[in-house]
Amino acid sequence: MALPEIGSVPPAFTLPNQDGQNVSLSDHAGKHVVLWFYPRAFGNN
């Protein structure tokens, strides 16, 4: 999958938050959103 272009419409997605509850991008439609993640935070390195 290619990286989205800056300013393009992002694909719909749902991810768990820090409390394990699912949050969808559509829950925040019309708002600015910052997605912060640690790619290997929960894996065995």
PDB file of N, H, CA, C and O in Angstrom:
ATOM      1  N   MET A   1       0.850  -1.172   0.000  1.00  0.00           N
ATOM      2  CA  MET A   1       0.000   0.000   0.000  1.00  0.00           C
ATOM      3  C   MET A   1       0.891   1.229   0.000  1.00  0.00           C
ATOM      4  O   MET A   1       1.829   1.328   0.791  1.00  0.00           O
ATOM      5  N   ALA A   2       0.596   2.157  -0.883  1.00  0.00           N
ATOM      6  H   ALA A   2      -0.166   2.077  -1.526  1.00  0.00           H
ATOM      7  CA  ALA A   2       1.362   3.393  -0.976  1.00  0.00           C
ATOM      8  C   ALA A   2       0.954   4.349   0.147  1.00  0.00           C
ATOM      9  O   ALA A   2      -0.176   4.309   0.634  1.00  0.00           O
ATOM     10  N   LEU A   3       1.880   5.194   0.540  1.00  0.00           N
ATOM     11  H   LEU A   3       2.797   5.227   0.144  1.00  0.00           H
ATOM     12  CA  LEU A   3       1.569   6.215   1.538  1.00  0.00           C
ATOM     13  C   LEU A   3       0.636   7.254   0.931  1.00  0.00           C
ATOM     14  O   LEU A   3       0.780   7.603  -0.240  1.00  0.00           O
ATOM     15  N   PRO A   4      -0.324   7.755   1.717  1.00  0.00           N
ATOM     16  CA  PRO A   4      -1.221   8.790   1.186  1.00  0.00           C
ATOM     17  C   PRO A   4      -0.467  10.099   0.977  1.00  0.00           C
ATOM     18  O   PRO A   4       0.517  10.379   1.661  1.00  0.00           O
ATOM     19  N   GLU A   5      -0.937  10.884   0.034  1.00  0.00           N
ATOM     20  H   GLU A   5      -1.736  10.657  -0.522  1.00  0.00           H
ATOM     21  CA  GLU A   5      -0.364  12.200  -0.219  1.00  0.00           C
ATOM     22  C   GLU A   5      -0.840  13.161   0.862  1.00  0.00           C
ATOM     23  O   GLU A   5      -1.955  13.024   1.365  1.00  0.00           O
ATOM     24  N   ILE A   6      -0.017  14.120   1.219  1.00  0.00           N
ATOM     25  H   ILE A   6       0.888  14.231   0.810  1.00  0.00           H
ATOM     26  CA  ILE A   6      -0.402  15.136   2.192  1.00  0.00           C
ATOM     27  C   ILE A   6      -1.618  15.883   1.672  1.00  0.00           C
ATOM     28  O   ILE A   6      -1.629  16.342   0.529  1.00  0.00           O
ATOM     29  N   GLY A   7      -2.646  16.007   2.512  1.00  0.00           N
ATOM     30  H   GLY A   7      -2.637  15.634   3.440  1.00  0.00           H
ATOM     31  CA  GLY A   7      -3.861  16.707   2.151  1.00  0.00           C
ATOM     32  C   GLY A   7      -4.911  15.836   1.489  1.00  0.00           C
ATOM     33  O   GLY A   7      -6.022  16.297   1.226  1.00  0.00           O
ATOM     34  N   SER A   8      -4.573  14.567   1.212  1.00  0.00           N
ATOM     35  H   SER A   8      -3.671  14.192   1.426  1.00  0.00           H
ATOM     36  CA  SER A   8      -5.558  13.681   0.590  1.00  0.00           C
ATOM     37  C   SER A   8      -6.514  13.125   1.642  1.00  0.00           C
ATOM     38  O   SER A   8      -6.235  13.186   2.839  1.00  0.00           O
ATOM     39  N   VAL A   9      -7.638  12.588   1.189  1.00  0.00           N
ATOM     40  H   VAL A   9      -7.865  12.539   0.217  1.00  0.00           H
ATOM     41  CA  VAL A   9      -8.617  11.988   2.087  1.00  0.00           C
ATOM     42  C   VAL A   9      -8.069  10.641   2.546  1.00  0.00           C
ATOM     43  O   VAL A   9      -7.727   9.805   1.710  1.00  0.00           O
ATOM     44  N   PRO A  10      -7.977  10.412   3.852  1.00  0.00           N
ATOM     45  CA  PRO A  10      -7.423   9.151   4.352  1.00  0.00           C
ATOM     46  C   PRO A  10      -8.429   8.008   4.211  1.00  0.00           C
ATOM     47  O   PRO A  10      -9.636   8.244   4.154  1.00  0.00           O
ATOM     48  N   PRO A  11      -7.941   6.794   4.157  1.00  0.00           N
ATOM     49  CA  PRO A  11      -8.855   5.652   4.122  1.00  0.00           C
ATOM     50  C   PRO A  11      -9.541   5.488   5.479  1.00  0.00           C
ATOM     51  O   PRO A  11      -9.007   5.908   6.505  1.00  0.00           O
ATOM     52  N   ALA A  12     -10.709   4.883   5.475  1.00  0.00           N
ATOM     53  H   ALA A  12     -11.142   4.542   4.641  1.00  0.00           H
ATOM     54  CA  ALA A  12     -11.416   4.613   6.731  1.00  0.00           C
ATOM     55  C   ALA A  12     -10.657   3.540   7.504  1.00  0.00           C
ATOM     56  O   ALA A  12     -10.187   2.564   6.920  1.00  0.00           O
ATOM     57  N   PHE A  13     -10.541   3.718   8.800  1.00  0.00           N
ATOM     58  H   PHE A  13     -10.923   4.511   9.274  1.00  0.00           H
ATOM     59  CA  PHE A  13      -9.900   2.695   9.620  1.00  0.00           C
ATOM     60  C   PHE A  13     -10.388   2.777  11.052  1.00  0.00           C
ATOM     61  O   PHE A  13     -10.906   3.803  11.494  1.00  0.00           O
ATOM     62  N   THR A  14     -10.212   1.669  11.772  1.00  0.00           N
ATOM     63  H   THR A  14      -9.792   0.836  11.412  1.00  0.00           H
ATOM     64  CA  THR A  14     -10.545   1.574  13.191  1.00  0.00           C
ATOM     65  C   THR A  14      -9.353   0.947  13.890  1.00  0.00           C
ATOM     66  O   THR A  14      -8.814  -0.060  13.430  1.00  0.00           O
ATOM     67  N   LEU A  15      -8.945   1.539  14.994  1.00  0.00           N
ATOM     68  H   LEU A  15      -9.383   2.356  15.368  1.00  0.00           H
ATOM     69  CA  LEU A  15      -7.799   1.045  15.762  1.00  0.00           C
ATOM     70  C   LEU A  15      -8.138   1.086  17.249  1.00  0.00           C
ATOM     71  O   LEU A  15      -8.977   1.884  17.666  1.00  0.00           O
ATOM     72  N   PRO A  16      -7.493   0.235  18.057  1.00  0.00           N
ATOM     73  CA  PRO A  16      -7.708   0.306  19.500  1.00  0.00           C
ATOM     74  C   PRO A  16      -6.935   1.482  20.094  1.00  0.00           C
ATOM     75  O   PRO A  16      -5.819   1.783  19.670  1.00  0.00           O
ATOM     76  N   ASN A  17      -7.545   2.140  21.079  1.00  0.00           N
ATOM     77  H   ASN A  17      -8.451   1.896  21.423  1.00  0.00           H
ATOM     78  CA  ASN A  17      -6.843   3.222  21.768  1.00  0.00           C
ATOM     79  C   ASN A  17      -6.049   2.645  22.941  1.00  0.00           C
ATOM     80  O   ASN A  17      -5.953   1.427  23.088  1.00  0.00           O
ATOM     81  N   GLN A  18      -5.490   3.507  23.763  1.00  0.00           N
ATOM     82  H   GLN A  18      -5.568   4.497  23.644  1.00  0.00           H
ATOM     83  CA  GLN A  18      -4.652   3.083  24.878  1.00  0.00           C
ATOM     84  C   GLN A  18      -5.408   2.256  25.900  1.00  0.00           C
ATOM     85  O   GLN A  18      -4.795   1.556  26.706  1.00  0.00           O
ATOM     86  N   ASP A  19      -6.744   2.327  25.878  1.00  0.00           N
ATOM     87  H   ASP A  19      -7.242   2.895  25.223  1.00  0.00           H
ATOM     88  CA  ASP A  19      -7.569   1.568  26.814  1.00  0.00           C
ATOM     89  C   ASP A  19      -8.153   0.313  26.182  1.00  0.00           C
ATOM     90  O   ASP A  19      -8.944  -0.388  26.812  1.00  0.00           O
ATOM     91  N   GLY A  20      -7.768   0.025  24.936  1.00  0.00           N
ATOM     92  H   GLY A  20      -7.126   0.595  24.424  1.00  0.00           H
ATOM     93  CA  GLY A  20      -8.248  -1.160  24.255  1.00  0.00           C
ATOM     94  C   GLY A  20      -9.605  -0.988  23.592  1.00  0.00           C
ATOM     95  O   GLY A  20     -10.149  -1.949  23.049  1.00  0.00           O
ATOM     96  N   GLN A  21     -10.163   0.219  23.625  1.00  0.00           N
ATOM     97  H   GLN A  21      -9.721   1.000  24.066  1.00  0.00           H
ATOM     98  CA  GLN A  21     -11.456   0.487  22.987  1.00  0.00           C
ATOM     99  C   GLN A  21     -11.225   0.888  21.529  1.00  0.00           C
ATOM    100  O   GLN A  21     -10.317   1.663  21.229  1.00  0.00           O
ATOM    101  N   ASN A  22     -12.052   0.355  20.626  1.00  0.00           N
ATOM    102  H   ASN A  22     -12.790  -0.275  20.870  1.00  0.00           H
ATOM    103  CA  ASN A  22     -11.918   0.685  19.220  1.00  0.00           C
ATOM    104  C   ASN A  22     -12.375   2.107  18.950  1.00  0.00           C
ATOM    105  O   ASN A  22     -13.413   2.541  19.448  1.00  0.00           O
ATOM    106  N   VAL A  23     -11.594   2.827  18.159  1.00  0.00           N
ATOM    107  H   VAL A  23     -10.750   2.475  17.754  1.00  0.00           H
ATOM    108  CA  VAL A  23     -11.902   4.193  17.752  1.00  0.00           C
ATOM    109  C   VAL A  23     -11.780   4.236  16.235  1.00  0.00           C
ATOM    110  O   VAL A  23     -10.775   3.804  15.669  1.00  0.00           O
ATOM    111  N   SER A  24     -12.816   4.762  15.584  1.00  0.00           N
ATOM    112  H   SER A  24     -13.632   5.113  16.043  1.00  0.00           H
ATOM    113  CA  SER A  24     -12.812   4.881  14.125  1.00  0.00           C
ATOM    114  C   SER A  24     -12.504   6.310  13.718  1.00  0.00           C
ATOM    115  O   SER A  24     -12.869   7.261  14.410  1.00  0.00           O
ATOM    116  N   LEU A  25     -11.835   6.448  12.596  1.00  0.00           N
ATOM    117  H   LEU A  25     -11.539   5.676  12.034  1.00  0.00           H
ATOM    118  CA  LEU A  25     -11.559   7.784  12.085  1.00  0.00           C
ATOM    119  C   LEU A  25     -12.867   8.539  11.866  1.00  0.00           C
ATOM    120  O   LEU A  25     -12.925   9.750  12.079  1.00  0.00           O
ATOM    121  N   SER A  26     -13.910   7.840  11.445  1.00  0.00           N
ATOM    122  H   SER A  26     -13.863   6.857  11.271  1.00  0.00           H
ATOM    123  CA  SER A  26     -15.198   8.485  11.193  1.00  0.00           C
ATOM    124  C   SER A  26     -15.813   9.072  12.474  1.00  0.00           C
ATOM    125  O   SER A  26     -16.678   9.944  12.392  1.00  0.00           O
ATOM    126  N   ASP A  27     -15.381   8.609  13.646  1.00  0.00           N
ATOM    127  H   ASP A  27     -14.678   7.900  13.713  1.00  0.00           H
ATOM    128  CA  ASP A  27     -15.857   9.174  14.912  1.00  0.00           C
ATOM    129  C   ASP A  27     -15.436  10.636  15.069  1.00  0.00           C
ATOM    130  O   ASP A  27     -16.008  11.369  15.876  1.00  0.00           O
ATOM    131  N   HIS A  28     -14.441  11.051  14.298  1.00  0.00           N
ATOM    132  H   HIS A  28     -13.977  10.456  13.643  1.00  0.00           H
ATOM    133  CA  HIS A  28     -13.877  12.392  14.424  1.00  0.00           C
ATOM    134  C   HIS A  28     -14.001  13.184  13.125  1.00  0.00           C
ATOM    135  O   HIS A  28     -13.200  14.082  12.865  1.00  0.00           O
ATOM    136  N   ALA A  29     -14.999  12.856  12.314  1.00  0.00           N
ATOM    137  H   ALA A  29     -15.650  12.126  12.526  1.00  0.00           H
ATOM    138  CA  ALA A  29     -15.196  13.541  11.033  1.00  0.00           C
ATOM    139  C   ALA A  29     -15.318  15.045  11.243  1.00  0.00           C
ATOM    140  O   ALA A  29     -16.014  15.500  12.151  1.00  0.00           O
ATOM    141  N   GLY A  30     -14.637  15.807  10.400  1.00  0.00           N
ATOM    142  H   GLY A  30     -14.071  15.437   9.663  1.00  0.00           H
ATOM    143  CA  GLY A  30     -14.690  17.262  10.473  1.00  0.00           C
ATOM    144  C   GLY A  30     -13.746  17.875  11.481  1.00  0.00           C
ATOM    145  O   GLY A  30     -13.715  19.097  11.632  1.00  0.00           O
ATOM    146  N   LYS A  31     -12.971  17.050  12.180  1.00  0.00           N
ATOM    147  H   LYS A  31     -12.996  16.058  12.058  1.00  0.00           H
ATOM    148  CA  LYS A  31     -12.024  17.550  13.183  1.00  0.00           C
ATOM    149  C   LYS A  31     -10.596  17.229  12.738  1.00  0.00           C
ATOM    150  O   LYS A  31     -10.371  16.334  11.923  1.00  0.00           O
ATOM    151  N   HIS A  32      -9.653  17.966  13.279  1.00  0.00           N
ATOM    152  H   HIS A  32      -9.836  18.693  13.941  1.00  0.00           H
ATOM    153  CA  HIS A  32      -8.245  17.657  13.041  1.00  0.00           C
ATOM    154  C   HIS A  32      -7.882  16.465  13.929  1.00  0.00           C
ATOM    155  O   HIS A  32      -8.264  16.414  15.098  1.00  0.00           O
ATOM    156  N   VAL A  33      -7.148  15.519  13.370  1.00  0.00           N
ATOM    157  H   VAL A  33      -6.838  15.561  12.420  1.00  0.00           H
ATOM    158  CA  VAL A  33      -6.779  14.307  14.100  1.00  0.00           C
ATOM    159  C   VAL A  33      -5.283  14.081  13.971  1.00  0.00           C
ATOM    160  O   VAL A  33      -4.716  14.227  12.888  1.00  0.00           O
ATOM    161  N   VAL A  34      -4.651  13.727  15.068  1.00  0.00           N
ATOM    162  H   VAL A  34      -5.112  13.608  15.948  1.00  0.00           H
ATOM    163  CA  VAL A  34      -3.243  13.334  15.057  1.00  0.00           C
ATOM    164  C   VAL A  34      -3.191  11.862  15.428  1.00  0.00           C
ATOM    165  O   VAL A  34      -3.700  11.460  16.474  1.00  0.00           O
ATOM    166  N   LEU A  35      -2.583  11.073  14.582  1.00  0.00           N
ATOM    167  H   LEU A  35      -2.170  11.400  13.732  1.00  0.00           H
ATOM    168  CA  LEU A  35      -2.422   9.644  14.835  1.00  0.00           C
ATOM    169  C   LEU A  35      -0.988   9.415  15.282  1.00  0.00           C
ATOM    170  O   LEU A  35      -0.045   9.691  14.541  1.00  0.00           O
ATOM    171  N   TRP A  36      -0.833   8.913  16.487  1.00  0.00           N
ATOM    172  H   TRP A  36      -1.600   8.689  17.088  1.00  0.00           H
ATOM    173  CA  TRP A  36       0.493   8.687  17.061  1.00  0.00           C
ATOM    174  C   TRP A  36       0.609   7.215  17.387  1.00  0.00           C
ATOM    175  O   TRP A  36      -0.268   6.655  18.045  1.00  0.00           O
ATOM    176  N   PHE A  37       1.664   6.586  16.942  1.00  0.00           N
ATOM    177  H   PHE A  37       2.376   7.041  16.407  1.00  0.00           H
ATOM    178  CA  PHE A  37       1.833   5.170  17.239  1.00  0.00           C
ATOM    179  C   PHE A  37       3.314   4.834  17.336  1.00  0.00           C
ATOM    180  O   PHE A  37       4.173   5.555  16.830  1.00  0.00           O
ATOM    181  N   TYR A  38       3.578   3.742  17.987  1.00  0.00           N
ATOM    182  H   TYR A  38       2.880   3.156  18.398  1.00  0.00           H
ATOM    183  CA  TYR A  38       4.923   3.208  18.117  1.00  0.00           C
ATOM    184  C   TYR A  38       4.919   1.871  17.399  1.00  0.00           C
ATOM    185  O   TYR A  38       4.361   0.903  17.917  1.00  0.00           O
ATOM    186  N   PRO A  39       5.519   1.790  16.231  1.00  0.00           N
ATOM    187  CA  PRO A  39       5.423   0.595  15.383  1.00  0.00           C
ATOM    188  C   PRO A  39       5.805  -0.717  16.068  1.00  0.00           C
ATOM    189  O   PRO A  39       5.213  -1.748  15.747  1.00  0.00           O
ATOM    190  N   ARG A  40       6.736  -0.729  16.967  1.00  0.00           N
ATOM    191  H   ARG A  40       7.217   0.108  17.228  1.00  0.00           H
ATOM    192  CA  ARG A  40       7.170  -1.984  17.568  1.00  0.00           C
ATOM    193  C   ARG A  40       6.959  -2.010  19.075  1.00  0.00           C
ATOM    194  O   ARG A  40       7.598  -2.793  19.777  1.00  0.00           O
ATOM    195  N   ALA A  41       6.078  -1.170  19.572  1.00  0.00           N
ATOM    196  H   ALA A  41       5.559  -0.534  19.001  1.00  0.00           H
ATOM    197  CA  ALA A  41       5.891  -1.050  21.014  1.00  0.00           C
ATOM    198  C   ALA A  41       5.387  -2.314  21.672  1.00  0.00           C
ATOM    199  O   ALA A  41       5.730  -2.584  22.823  1.00  0.00           O
ATOM    200  N   PHE A  42       4.581  -3.100  20.972  1.00  0.00           N
ATOM    201  H   PHE A  42       4.303  -2.880  20.036  1.00  0.00           H
ATOM    202  CA  PHE A  42       3.967  -4.265  21.586  1.00  0.00           C
ATOM    203  C   PHE A  42       4.508  -5.572  21.039  1.00  0.00           C
ATOM    204  O   PHE A  42       4.046  -6.641  21.438  1.00  0.00           O
ATOM    205  N   GLY A  43       5.471  -5.512  20.139  1.00  0.00           N
ATOM    206  H   GLY A  43       5.846  -4.643  19.815  1.00  0.00           H
ATOM    207  CA  GLY A  43       6.030  -6.726  19.550  1.00  0.00           C
ATOM    208  C   GLY A  43       7.261  -7.194  20.304  1.00  0.00           C
ATOM    209  O   GLY A  43       7.828  -6.455  21.109  1.00  0.00           O
ATOM    210  N   ASN A  44       7.657  -8.388  20.044  1.00  0.00           N
ATOM    211  H   ASN A  44       7.196  -8.988  19.390  1.00  0.00           H
ATOM    212  CA  ASN A  44       8.904  -8.909  20.609  1.00  0.00           C
ATOM    213  C   ASN A  44      10.029  -8.545  19.663  1.00  0.00           C
ATOM    214  O   ASN A  44      10.044  -8.981  18.512  1.00  0.00           O
ATOM    215  N   ASN A  45      10.961  -7.756  20.140  1.00  0.00           N
ATOM    216  H   ASN A  45      10.948  -7.402  21.075  1.00  0.00           H
ATOM    217  CA  ASN A  45      12.072  -7.310  19.273  1.00  0.00           C
ATOM    218  C   ASN A  45      13.166  -8.306  19.303  1.00  0.00           C
ATOM    219  O   ASN A  45      14.188  -8.120  18.643  1.00  0.00           O
TER     220      ASN A  45
END
